[in-house]
């Protein structure tokens, strides 16, 4: 099950926190995909993720530059890997059921591994170095 947004996930940067909330919302949609979901529904959802990821990653990296976050390069690589993973998901030929399952795994991994673990390190660093 995908985690729900919680205030403890905040980076205390309004724009980025708002984007993270939207990513949780999109991931909840992925989690709720059912047998009535069409390939077109999935394509629209993937497109929403790609558009949002590009904007969010740019904004997040700009913020890390602004605060002098020392792990910016490594974080940028994580962003690159997420985009690569989603690109492969789109390029590979899947059945609807397989695509839904892979999307659910990818979004859960993204939220849990990336936002909840890596992005929160930015806030911990900022607080420790303020």
N, C-alpha and C positions, 0 to 999 in steps of 0.2 A: 504494500500500500504506500502511495506517495504521501509524504509529509504535508501537513497543512501549514500555511504561513503562520508564523508566530513572531511576536515583537522581539524575541531574543535573537532573531536572525538579522536584525537591522544593522546596517553599517553606519547609520546616522548621517546618510547623504540622501536627501529626499528623492532626487531623481533615480538613483540606483536602487534604493529601497522600493520605490514604486515599480521599477522594472522587475525586480525580483518577485514582487507580489504577482505581477502579470505572468511571469514564468511559472509560478506555482499554479495559477489559474489555468494556463494552457496545459500544464502537466496533468492537472486533475481531469481535463477533458480527455486526454490520452488514456488515463486510467479507466475512464468510464466508457471507452469504446466497446460496443457490443456487436452482436451478430448482424444487426441491421446497418452497420457502418459500411459505406460504399468506398470504393477506391478513390472516387472523387472527393469524398469527405476527408480521407486521409491525406490526399494531395494538398487540399486547402489548409489542413492543419500543419503539415510539414512546411508549406510556404509561410504560414504565420510564424512558425518557429524560426525559419531562416531570416526573415525580415527582422524579427525581434532580436535574434542573437547578434546580428551584425551591428545594430544600433547599440544594444546593451554592451557588447564587448568593447566597442569604441569608447563609449562613455566611461566604462569602468577603467579602461586603460588610461584614458585622459586623467581621471581622478587619481590613479596611482602615480602618474607622472607628477601631478600637481603636489602631492604630499611627499614625493621622494621615496616611494615604496621600493625597498631594495630587491624585492623578488619579482619586479615587473616583467623581466625577460622570461622567467620560468612560468609566470602566470599567463603571459601572452602565448606561450607554447601550449598550455592547457586549453586555452581558447581555440587555438588552431586545431588541436586534436578533436575537440568537440565538433567543430565545423566539419572536419574530415569524416568523423563518424556518421554524422547526419547526411553528408554527401553520399557516402557509400550506401547508406540505407535507401536513399532515393534511387541511386543508379542500379542497385541489384534488383533482379526480378523476383518479386515475392508474391505469394498468394495474399489475399486480404488478411487472412488469419495470421499468417507469419509476419506480415508487415505490422499489424497491430501489436503483436507480442514483442517484436524487436523495438518498436517505438516506445512501448511501456518500459522495457528494460533500459533503453537509452535515456529517456527522460528521468527515470528514477535515479540512474547513475549520475546524470548531470546534476540533478538537484541535491542528492545526498552527498556525492563526492565533491562536487564543485562548489556550489553555493554554501552548503552547510559546513564544509570543511575548509576549502581554500579561500573563499571570499571572506569568511569570518576572521581569517588570519590577518587580513588587511586592517580590519577594525582593531584587533588586538595590538597590532604593530602601531597603529595611529595613536591609540590611547597611551601605550607605553612610551611613545616618543613625542608626546605633546608637551 
